[in-house]
Amino acid sequence: MVPYERNQYFTGRDVFLEQLFTKFRDSSPARYHGRLALYGMGGIGKTQTALEFVYRYQSYYSRIYWISAVSQESLLDGYGKIAKRAEIKMPTDLKPIEIADRVLSWLRETQHWLLVIDNLDDINILSTDNLGVQNIVQILLPQCGSQQHTLITTRNPRADDIPAQGVEVPIFDKTESIELLMSVSNISLLPNSSENETAEKIVEELGHLPLAIDQAAAYIKQVAGNFARFLSHYTEYRRHVNRWIPQRPHPYPHSVATTWAMSFNAVFTSHHTAAELFRLLAFLNPDGILIDFLRSGSAALRDDLRQLVSQDIKLSDALLRLETFSLLKWNRLDETLVVHRLVQAVVKDEMSDTELTSFRAMTVDVCNQSIPT
């Protein structure tokens, strides 16, 4: 019951996949044992990693199920499909939540299964409080054990809230990045060649992000023809290239730009000032932005941003909202923020000329205010 074929271009992650399997097989009484949540920013490859895990370790399971959690309806529908697939006997007039309850009970009594819950970005989807039912399961997750495994993909790094054991999907290293670039573009590289140097520049420019590299390689194969021409196109037409979608069958239908635009727009809708703060962060050092730097330069900010930055409670709420969608990493100990450079590029590419001028000027003013010398 897996909706996607195995990705023939999947590369890297060997050690990471082995670690996931080891965590599942660990018999120690760990918290949320048997339930792992793969988290990370959009485009990091959470779904593809889960898919490869399914195909690589399918012989260890008697039953494998895959359901979408983009909405509560899709989650309940997924449990309904499991009921049919497993031929669980039940009355025909049951409501979706009642079917899910019986499926969860069946899974509790069954062994050797793996359930993948994909795209669980809103953890409220798991709650049944909004359904107005009584004496029914309160959380739409199966019980897990040593032979009952649930693998979840989510952008939310606070996996404890799911609840599950969180495992961050890492950025590719240089070797993995170039291997993916070569594999998808079908271009081989010779060591120490000029083409190899260009490939290194490409993956560095894309921040070693798997989705960006995959789509860049497809662009090279279908449009540019070689690495040097792609780099030229990307330098001159970055916004167009990041919005380009490969003409091929693929389980992920969105461009690099659309992937993060969806996350940003979700924040923009629910917390407009947090989204405006993120626009400002797009102009600062991606590898480490000091919160104290923002505070010391707050006098140069617009009124709404100045109030947000100056009040710890409001700033924390905004950063939590941005962190929920993995738009940034917030280190509470040293009070720094990290934003992927490609996310910054996409955010700036989506701004109007007026907005770009305004935020550039504000950035300079903040620097002058925070570091007057």
Secondary structure by P-SEA (a helix, b strand, c coil): ccccccccccccaaaaaaaaaaaaacccccccccbbbbcccccccaaaaaaaaaaaccccccbbbbbbcccaaaaaaaaaaaaaaabbbbbccccaaaaaaaaaaaaaaccbbbbbbccccccccccccccccccccccccccccccbbbbbbccccccccccccccccccccaaaaaaaaaaaaccccccccaaaaaaaaaaaaacccaaaaaaaaaaaacccccaaaaaaaaaacaaaaaaccccccccccccaaaaaaaaaaaaaaccaaaaaaaaaacccccccccaaaaaaacccccaaaaaaaacaaaaaaaaaaaaaacccccccccbbbbbcaaaaaaaaaaccaaaaaaaaaaaaaaaaaaccc
